[in-house]
Amino acid sequence: MTDSTVISSVDRLLSRLCFWLLLALPILMVYGHLRAIGVVWNHATGQTFSPLANHISDYAYRCPAWWAVVACIHAFSLFFAWLSWRAAGKRRSIVSWAVVASAAITMFQLHQVAVNPVRSPELTIRHLQEELNKGPVDKAKEQIWRIALKATGHEIPPGVPVRTYVANYERDRLHVAGIRPASYLLIVAFVGSYSLWKPQGGEIKKWRIRHALVVAVILVALGFSVWVPAWPGLSQRIMYLGVYVWFWVLLGAMRRESALMVREA
C-alpha cells in the first residue's frame, strides 16, 4: 500500500466523519434549546433561558441537555482540525501555512471555550451548607477576600461564596481568552480557504456566490450585535449559522478535490 493510498483512505474517513458531524450539529443544537425552554438560567434573579439573550455557552453549562451543546462546540473544533490537515497537504505557500496555523489554533481555542464555561454566580444548597460549616477563622478570611475583591472592582453578589466567585471569574476569563482569538483567526482561515480551494472554469461563479452568502450572513450577525445589543444571543446564532454554511461549502469543495485526485491517480 503506497503513501498516497493511505492518505486517500484517511481523507475519506475524515471526510465522512465531518459530513456526519455537520448533519448532527443542528439536531444537537435544537435539542439542547428545546430542553431549556422554561428552565431557570440564574436562580439568583429567576431569569430563564432565552435564545435571544443567552449565548450558546450559557446553554452549554446550565441547560438540561448541556452535553448536546458542548458536543456542538467540540464538533466545530474538530472541523477546524480537519481544515488544518487538508491545508497542510496543499501546495506550499504563505496562504496555505496561514490556513494551517489559524485553523489549528482555532481548534485549540474552541476546546478551551468548551471546557471553561461562563457561569453566573448564584446561591445553591451546597453553598449554603458550606457557609453553615464555616468557623470564625474561615469567615474572617472570607471577609478579607470580599474587601480585597471589592477594592479591585469585583463586586460579589450577596450570598455568593468568595471561592465560587473567584473560580467562576477565572473560568470566565479563560472562556473569553479562547473565544476572541478564535474569532479573529476564523477570518484568516475563511479568506485563505477561499483561495486554496477556489475551483477553475464554470464552477468559479458558484464558488463566489456561496462565499458571498456566507459573508452576507456574517454581516447580518454583526449588524444585529451593533443595532440590537440587547439580543447578543441572536447575533451569535446568526454568526454560527454563517460559519456552519461555510463548513458545508468547504466540505463540498474538498470532496470534489479528493475525487479528482483519485481519478488522476
N, C-alpha and C positions, 0 to 999 in steps of 0.2 A: 504493500500500500504506500503510495507516494505522499509527500508532504501536502501537495495540493488537494489530494483526495481527503486527507484528514481534516484540513482546513475547511473544505467544502462541506463535510459531514457535520463539523462543529457549527458552521454557519447556518446550515439548515435547521439544526436542533435549536440554536438560539433564536432563529427567525420564527420558528413555530412557538417557542416559549413566549416571545414578545407579542405574537399575534393573540395568543390566548390571554395574556395579561391585559392587553388592550380591550379585549372583549369583556373581561371580568371587572375592569375598573369601574365603569358606570353602574354595574349591578351592585358592587360592594358599596359604592358611594351612596346610591339611592337607598339601599337597605339601611345603612348607618343613619341617614337622615330621617327615614320613616320611623325607625325605632326611637328616635329622640323627640318625636312630636309630643309636646306637653310635659316633657321631663325638665326638672329644675336644673338650671346651669349653675347658679350661685345661690346656695342655701342662705347666705347672709342677707341677700336682697330679695330672694324669691324669683329672680329672673329665670325664665325658661329659654330653651334653645330656640334660636331664630336663624334661618339661613341668610337673612338679610343683614343681621348684626354680628353674628358669631362667625369667627374664622373657622376654617376647616380643622385647624389644630385644636380648637375648643371641643369639637365633636370627637376628635381622636382620643381624648383622655377623660371625657366625662359622660358621653352618651352610652346607653346600654350596649350598643354594638360597636364599642370603641375599636375593637380588634379589626373590624372591617375597614374603618377609615385609616388606621395605622398601616394596614396592608396596602392600601392605595398609595400612601406616601412612599413606602418601600418599593412598590412596583414602579413608580416614577423613577426612583433612583436606579433600579435595575435597567431600565430602558436607556438611561444615560450611560451606564456601563457598557451596554451593547454598542451604543453610538460611538463611544471612545474606541472600542475594539475594532469596529469597522473602519473608522477613520484612520487608525494606525496601519491598516492594510492598503490604504490609498497611496498614490504617488507622493514621494517626499516633497513637502513644500511648507512654507510658513503657515498657510491656511490649514493644511491637514494637521500639523502639530498643534495649532491653536485650538482646533476642534477636539483633538485627543486630550489636551490638558484641561480645557474648560469643561468638557463632558465628564472627565474623571473626577475633577474637583467637585463639580456639581453633585455627582453621585454620593461622595462622602459627606457633603454638606447636607443633603437631603436625609441621609441616615442620621446625622446629628440632630436635625429638626425632628425626626420621627421619635427618637429616644429621649428627647428633652421637651416635655410638654409645657404649654403655657397654662398655669393653674391659678385661678383666682383664690386667694387665701380665704378660708371660711372655717367656722367652728364646727367640729364633729364630736360625736360621743367619745371617741378615743382621745381627742384633745382635752375634753372635759375631765376625763379620768386622770390624764397626766397632770392637769392643774391641781386636782384634789390630792394627788400623791406627792406634791412638791413640799419640801421642807422650807424652813426660813432662809437657809443659805441659797437654795435654788431660786426662791422668789426674789432675793436681793440681786442675784446675777441677772435674772430676767429684767428687773427694773433698770439695771445699769445698761443692758443691751438696748432697751427701749429708748433710753435717753441718748445713747450714742447714735443709734439709727436715726432718731428724730433730728439730731444735730446735723446729720449728713443729708437731710432732705427726704428720708424714708419714713413716712407716717404709717405706723402699723394699725390696721383696723382693730377696733375694740374686740377683745376676746380671742384674738389670734395669737397663739404662742410664737415667741420670737424665733425659735428654731424652725418652725414651719414657714414663717415669713422669709427668713434668710435662705432656706433651702429652695423655696419657690422662686425667690428673686434670682438665685443663681441659675436655676433651670430656665427661667425666662430669658436671662442674658445669653445663655448658650443657644437657646432656640432662635433668638433674633440674630445672633452672630452667625448662625447657619443659614438662615433664610435670605439675608441681604446679599452676601457674596454669590449665592446660588442664582439670585435674580439677575445680577449683572452678567455672570458667566453664561447664563442661558442665552442671553442676547448674542454673545460671541459664538456660541455653538449654533444658533439659528442662522446667523449670517454666513458662517463658514460652511455649514452643511448645504446651504443653497448653492454655493459654488462647487462643492465637491461632488454632489450628485445631480448636477444640472444636466438634463438629457440633451441630445442633439436632434436636429431636424424638427419634425412637426410636433413632437412632444413638448418642446420648449414653451409653447403658448399655454398649454395646460399646467405646466410646472409653475409658470409665473402667476397664473390665476389662482392656483391653490395656495401659494405663498402669500399672495395679496389678500386672500380670505383670512388667513391666519393673522396677518398684520392688522387687518380691519377689526377682528375680534379683540385683539390685544389693545388696540387704540380705544375701542369702546369701553374696555375694562378700566383703562387709565382715565378716561373721561368720567366714568362713574365715581372713581376714587377721588377725583377733584371736585366734581359738582354735587355729588351726593355723599359727603363724608360720613353721614350717619349710617350708611349701609356698607361698611367695609367688607362684610361677608359676601355681598352680592358681587362687588367688583373683583374680589379674589376668585370667586367661582367662574366668572366670565373669563378671567385670565387663565385659569386652569383649563377651561374649555378650549381656548386658543392653543395652548400647549398640547392638549390631547389631540386636536385635529392635526397639528404639526407632526406628532408621532405617527399618525396614520399615513400622512404624506411621505414621510421618510421611510416607513416600513415598505410601502409600495415601491419606492424608488430602489431601495436596497435589494428587494426580492427580484425585481426586474434585472438589476445589475448581476446578481448571482446566477440567474437563469441564462443570461447572455454569456457569462464566463464559462458555464458548463457546456453550452453549445459550441463555443470556440475551442474548448479543450478536446 
